[in-house]
Amino acid sequence: NGIGDHESLVPKSTAVSGTAFYYYNNILAARIADVLGHKIEAEQYRKKAEVIRDAFNSRFLKEGRVDIATQACQAFALYMGMAPDDERQRVLDVLVGDVVNARKGHLTTGIFGTKYMLMALSDLGRADVAFQIASQKAFPGWGHMIEQGATTLWEHWEFSDNTFSYNHPMFGSVSEWFYRVLAGINPAPDADGFDKIVIQPRPVGDITWVDAQYDSARGPVCVKWKCGNSRFQMNMSIPVGVEAAVVPPCGDVAHVTESGEPISGQKGLSITTDNPPAIHAGSGTYQFECRLQTDAK
């Protein structure tokens, strides 16, 4: 039940969104119970989440299509991690097909689906499609609002002179996408108060530079990068007490240099065997450079 994908431009499946949130709430409860040391309760919530996920897929997932297969339905299954590993690519393909082919690069999502779609596309290697959505100037989208003279975000994708708010944060998730995907600034999955971060910038489209600062609880995290002639250069600043896993957009982190020197042998830097491989860096300022590799298909 519930409001579903509020302000969606196409019919909503409240059953998909309601079940997805039910699953997510159990995942959150399990994590909270773990932190509080309630191991029995944590395991109960995890098992309940598995039951919900199995029921979700049994009821809604058919050959990569989630229920009515709107962009929001596909995004919920991908972002929440509900689609099985062996079906994730097909679910993604249906989503990409709807955006690129059926909608000519436009969104149909509301408040939840918009955030989940941008992040799911980017996390699954299709940041190029997310960029295509975000950079549209025709209706619907943020560019359309700007073209119509908007200086703040509207509550609704379409203009109305007597119904909706014109200073409304609900579609502001695109700003999160700027920080987390374009600049690449993210808390690590096991972070406490931003003590561990992942820096994974993803150049897309015709964007040739980004200059971002996130004021975390432990101090400012700064990322400034530019690319051109198949080269990627990034200046980065990490606050005291913070550890960073840096994943530059290159094919092999072993070929990344810092201040013109190879990573190996440099004090405070090491290459991890994570998936994907990363450069482990402590607090300080860095200048990384590598040959560029993008997500574009």
Order of alpha helices (4+ residues) and beta strands (2+ residues): alpha-alpha-beta-beta-alpha-alpha-alpha-alpha-alpha-alpha-beta-beta-beta-beta-beta-beta-beta-beta-beta-beta-beta
